[in-house]
Amino acid sequence: MTMSETEALKRITHLIGHEYWTGTAERTAPVFNPATGEITGRVDLASKELVDEVVRRSSKAAKRWGATSMTRRGRVLFAFRELLNANKEQIAEIITAEHGKTVADALGEVTRGLEVVEFACGIPHLLKGGHSENVSTSVDSYSLLQPLGVVGVISPFNFPAMVPMWFVPIAVAAGNAVILKPSEKDPSAVNAIAELWRRAGLPEDVVNVVHGDKEAVDALLDNREVKAISFVGSTPIARYVYERGTANGKRIQALGGAKNHMLVLPDADLELAADAAVSGGFGSAGERCMAVSVVLATESIADELVAMIAERVRTLKTGNGVGANDMGPIVTEQSRDRIAGYIAAGAEAGASLVIDGREGPFHGDPKGFFVGPTLFDHVSTDMSIYTDEIFGPVLAVVRVSGFEEGLGLINSNAYGNGSVIFTNDGGAARRFEVEVQTGMVGINVPVPVPMAYYSFGGWKDSLFGDSHAHGTEGVHFYTRSKTVTRRWPDPSARGLQLGFPQNN
Ligand code: NAD
């Protein structure tokens, strides 16, 4: 790369107090366009000292913002909602340029984030505490929900807009100041969204963006002024964040990886099931924590179902996310190579490689990080393509004898994010819903992302902590309650009473 090309690279830096940081970063990381393989920018990586300085600023802002009336806070939320809606196409294009997913898919994620903003607009209703009159004679009791102060949000590469918006709007609406550390792989969308907060009238330092890697994450985890952290990423890092954060006295919700299974019973609508397997398996090139990565096909319909899935997979076009393609590239060259390695390992282990996505064709730059949709049949549960989260466009079909074996496999998996059943038997679907050990369940739909007013989150190794994201659990996570017992002096209540207080 020549000097002039280096100078042309976009600088992506922190957004602190609504201003882009003007300091000089000791460390930076390259940002790629995965569709061309080119480096398009460099992102500054925050030092511990910078994070600590931002925490100090955020802490002051939290005191002011937490004391701002709910009406004023709500107005900022409404204005932000309008700005986000007006700018969603532009944000989608920014996502595609750094993540690689198709523009239509990127627009979908911004829209799902927008729904959380709409939910957060109802914050006055959500922050109502309880009130009991006359719990004792002339004594009333009531509860308050108060903000925590400074909270951190650490997000993954695969949903650069939606995942931060699972958390930030609710934390802000509840009166907290947020420090957001997005993925260093596709950091620009978060800056574009943070600029909208400024335009919506949010006071400075209520939302600050610091870019970075482990050093910034550790600084947030260790700083005692940061009261809570919402993390989303791979399971090993989620576990680490949970353990280090809780050891430092923080409230942590750390959402981890997934291996989502789709059980197809013989009475299912197989056309519908095949559609769902392909949409759920290959949307966003499988880089979704809600992707279907395993189809559990009941033996009696397995041949027919695999043929239907294969027929659909062969129609998918992989290429540049801005073109008329179904799947874009993989986020980085390393991820592409890792996925290709899993495909090789699956074939080596003896699974039937029905469609090999390594072969193309790819409708884009040959230097792009492409892997096409890949379908394996006759996968056994000791193969790495079954045991590991691949996070790519690889769908594994495991043949099972029926409901019991399928449910047993899902429940013995270390992950517990989502699971799906396809059947027309209401009794089987109900048993599945009750007995399956995952946090999100689909019945005749691909793994669903719950609506903003419900909560998102898995079980077991897919989530460390007590609270799921958004919905009322999100409000609960970003507030703490206080219970007040109150009496106003009344001459008739005077007099000493040394016995243990009783309600009368
Ligand atoms: P990742 O774990 O590599 O990174 C997530 C965040 O952690 C990033 O902000 C990154 O900078 C930071 N990080 C990376 N290494 C770190 C370290 N050693 N110490 C401290 N922080 C570190 O995840 P990713 O590759 O960006 O995202 C994909 C993963 O996220 C997949 O496993 C996917 O299943 C998971 N995910 C889960 C959900 C969910 O809701 N459960 C949603 C989206 C993504």
Residues whose N, C-alpha, C, O or C-beta is under 5 A from the ligand:
A	BS01	NAD	I154 S155 P156 F157 N158 K181 P182 S183 E184 G212 D213 K214 V217 V232 G233 S234 T235 I237 L255 G256 G257 A258 C289 S462
